[in-house]
Amino acid sequence: MDYIYYTKNTCSKRIQVSLDGNVVSSVKFLDGGCPGNLQALPRLVSGMTVEEVEKKLSGINCGYRGTSCADQLSKAVREAYQKLHS
């Protein structure tokens, strides 16, 4: 099942996350963002667990924003897991 996460303080406005249990099966960034990063991130996290994504990407900042697309992805997979498995 797909979950849509609405980002905060990033160029991309939404992230679509699909999980298989606690493993990321697919990610799509929607509505803006840097094309290179938004193609690379889904490839990098595919097959990772929610915990692995959080460990690697949480806290990454993009300039003055206090967050980044990578940081928002770590939040998106956690929220998707919590919503889809509660």
FIMI-853828 format. One line per 5 residues: number of its first residue (from 1); their letters; for each residue x, y, z of N, C-alpha, C. Coordinates in pm, 1 decimal. Atoms other than C-alpha are relative to their C-alpha. Example, Ala and Ser with C-alpha at 12.3 -4.5 7.8 and 13.67 -1.06 7.14 Angstrom:
2
1) AS) 89.0/-119.0/0.0/1230.0/-450.0/780.0/90.0/120.0/0.0 | -82.0/-119.0/-6.0/1367.0/-106.0/714.0/-77.0/109.0/73.0
This chain:
86
1) MDYIY) 83.7/-117.4/0.0/0.0/0.0/0.0/88.8/124.7/0.0 | -73.9/-124.9/8.0/122.2/350.9/-84.5/-44.6/96.4/108.7 | 26.8/-102.9/-99.8/146.6/627.6/171.3/55.6/131.5/-53.8 | -44.5/-132.3/43.5/169.6/998.0/84.9/38.1/81.8/122.9 | -51.2/-85.2/-107.3/381.5/1215.4/314.3/15.1/140.7/-56.2
6) YTKNT) -11.8/-140.2/40.4/357.7/1594.5/288.9/121.6/59.9/69.5 | -126.8/-48.8/-53.3/703.4/1743.9/332.1/-13.0/139.0/60.5 | -7.2/-131.2/-63.1/798.5/2051.1/532.3/134.7/63.2/-33.0 | -121.3/-78.2/28.7/1052.6/2314.9/418.9/93.0/-61.0/-104.1 | -81.8/49.7/110.8/1172.4/2132.4/106.6/-65.0/38.7/-132.3
11) CSKRI) 51.4/-34.4/132.3/1134.6/2197.6/-264.1/-104.6/-101.6/-46.7 | 98.3/103.7/30.7/956.2/1866.5/-313.7/-111.0/5.8/104.5 | 112.7/-18.9/-91.7/609.0/1885.1/-161.5/-60.0/-128.5/55.1 | 58.5/126.9/-45.2/509.6/1519.0/-132.4/95.7/-114.2/-30.9 | -75.7/123.0/22.6/675.2/1177.7/-102.0/-97.1/-116.6/7.6
16) QVSLD) 81.2/122.1/1.0/498.5/855.6/-198.1/90.1/-115.6/39.5 | -80.0/109.1/-54.3/631.7/561.0/2.3/-80.3/-129.3/-4.6 | 58.8/133.6/-7.2/557.8/191.2/-38.6/91.9/-86.6/84.8 | -75.4/88.0/-88.9/665.0/-53.8/228.4/-48.7/-143.0/-13.2 | 33.0/140.9/-12.1/675.3/-431.6/247.2/44.3/-39.0/140.3
21) GNVVS) -36.0/15.1/-140.9/662.4/-481.6/622.5/72.5/125.4/43.7 | -78.3/-118.4/-35.8/939.9/-253.5/745.2/110.1/28.8/-102.8 | -98.3/-17.3/106.7/1132.7/-263.3/415.1/-58.3/91.1/-108.0 | 42.3/-93.4/104.1/1111.5/18.9/159.9/-0.5/-72.5/-134.4 | 7.3/62.2/132.3/988.2/-116.9/-171.8/3.6/103.6/-111.6
26) SVKFL) -12.5/-106.5/99.8/951.8/212.8/-359.1/-21.9/136.0/64.3 | 11.9/-139.0/-43.3/977.1/589.7/-315.3/-11.6/85.4/-124.7 | 12.7/-98.1/108.1/861.2/869.6/-545.7/-15.9/137.5/63.2 | 14.7/-138.9/-42.5/914.3/1239.8/-483.3/-91.6/68.1/-100.5 | 100.8/-62.2/83.9/626.3/1447.1/-617.4/1.3/151.4/18.8
31) DGGCP) 20.1/-145.3/-7.9/573.8/1815.3/-694.2/126.1/78.5/31.2 | -118.2/-84.3/-12.4/919.2/1966.7/-734.3/118.7/-68.7/62.9 | -122.4/50.9/-58.6/1271.2/1920.0/-609.8/110.1/-12.4/-103.5 | -117.3/16.4/86.0/1619.3/1862.2/-752.8/-5.8/-137.1/-66.9 | 17.8/127.8/69.1/1583.0/1594.0/-1021.2/107.3/-105.2/30.7
36) GNLQA) -106.4/97.0/-26.6/1921.4/1432.5/-954.8/-16.0/-67.3/135.6 | 18.3/55.6/-134.8/1868.5/1390.2/-581.4/-125.4/-83.9/8.2 | 128.0/69.8/-11.3/1511.1/1281.2/-628.7/-4.4/-129.2/-80.6 | -15.6/129.2/66.2/1618.3/1003.4/-864.5/93.0/-90.1/80.5 | -99.3/78.4/-73.6/1913.3/895.2/-649.2/-54.0/-55.8/131.1
41) LPRLV) 48.0/44.7/-132.0/1742.0/877.7/-309.8/-86.4/-125.2/-6.4 | 80.3/123.3/5.2/1475.2/622.5/-410.1/82.8/-124.1/-33.2 | -85.1/114.3/34.7/1740.1/398.1/-565.6/83.8/-44.1/119.0 | -85.9/32.1/-113.6/1958.8/418.7/-258.1/-74.5/-68.3/113.9 | 72.3/55.1/-115.5/1687.5/335.4/-4.3/-82.9/-123.7/-32.1
46) SGMTV) 77.9/118.5/37.6/1510.3/62.2/-200.6/62.7/-124.8/62.5 | -47.2/120.7/-65.8/1540.3/-258.9/2.0/51.3/22.0/141.4 | -44.4/-30.0/-136.5/1647.5/-80.5/321.1/-118.4/-6.8/95.8 | 105.2/-3.7/-101.1/1453.6/-109.6/644.0/-25.7/145.9/39.6 | 34.3/-132.9/-50.8/1280.2/190.9/798.6/112.3/49.8/91.8
51) EEVEK) -104.7/-37.6/-94.8/1547.3/191.9/1071.1/128.7/38.1/-71.1 | -121.3/-31.3/76.2/1833.0/188.5/818.2/-11.4/136.1/-69.0 | 21.8/-128.6/65.8/1683.1/481.3/626.8/11.8/112.4/101.9 | -8.2/-102.3/-105.4/1640.9/679.5/949.1/144.7/22.7/43.3 | -138.4/-10.3/-46.8/1997.7/606.1/1059.0/87.5/74.2/-101.2
56) KLSGI) -84.4/-59.8/104.0/2150.4/713.1/726.8/-41.3/141.6/-38.6 | 46.6/-125.8/58.0/1932.5/1011.7/631.4/-52.0/103.3/98.8 | 56.6/-93.1/-97.1/1785.3/1166.0/945.5/101.5/106.3/38.9 | -84.8/-110.0/-43.6/1927.8/1507.4/1030.4/80.5/67.8/-108.4 | -70.4/-66.5/109.9/2071.3/1593.6/687.4/-72.0/130.5/-32.0
61) NCGYR) 57.2/-131.7/27.3/2019.8/1963.8/619.9/35.1/48.4/-140.1 | -20.6/-64.5/129.5/1988.4/2157.4/294.7/3.6/151.1/25.9 | -14.4/-143.6/-24.1/2125.0/2507.0/352.8/-62.2/42.9/131.5 | 61.0/-61.6/-117.9/1923.9/2716.4/597.2/-132.2/-64.4/41.1 | 134.4/55.1/-17.7/1610.7/2498.0/585.7/-20.2/-77.6/130.7
66) GTSCA) 14.6/82.0/-120.1/1682.4/2283.5/891.7/-47.6/-140.4/-30.6 | 41.4/132.3/46.3/1584.6/1977.4/688.0/48.9/-14.8/-143.8 | -34.7/25.5/139.4/1633.9/1828.1/340.7/-95.8/-105.0/-53.9 | 83.4/107.2/56.2/1462.0/1590.7/102.3/37.1/-134.2/62.3 | -43.7/124.5/-64.0/1672.2/1311.1/254.4/-55.6/-10.9/141.6
71) DQLSK) 53.5/-2.1/-136.4/1572.7/1409.7/609.1/-150.7/-22.4/-1.3 | 144.7/17.4/10.2/1207.3/1435.3/505.5/-35.1/-143.2/-39.6 | 22.9/140.2/36.4/1233.5/1088.5/346.5/10.3/-88.4/124.0 | -11.0/80.3/-121.8/1350.7/947.7/680.7/-125.6/13.3/85.0 | 125.1/-21.9/-73.8/1043.0/1101.8/842.9/-117.6/-68.1/-70.7
76) AVREA) 109.0/59.6/78.5/818.0/977.3/561.0/-7.9/-151.0/19.9 | 5.0/145.7/-15.2/920.4/612.1/593.5/-45.0/-39.2/140.2 | 43.5/29.8/-137.4/873.7/619.6/972.4/-150.2/20.7/13.6 | 143.1/-27.1/-10.1/530.9/780.9/945.3/-80.7/-102.1/-78.7 | 69.2/101.8/80.6/428.7/539.5/668.5/-7.3/-131.1/76.9
81) YQKLH) -2.2/124.1/-76.5/534.3/244.6/881.9/-99.2/5.9/116.0 | 89.1/-13.4/-114.4/346.0/374.0/1184.8/-146.7/1.0/-42.2 | 139.1/-9.5/46.2/28.2/453.7/988.8/-49.3/-130.8/-60.6 | 42.1/120.9/70.5/22.6/137.4/782.2/3.9/-125.0/85.9 | -13.5/117.8/-85.5/108.5/-97.7/1068.0/-53.5/21.7/141.1
86) S) 55.5/-22.7/-134.4/-92.3/41.1/1357.6/-137.1/-63.2/12.3
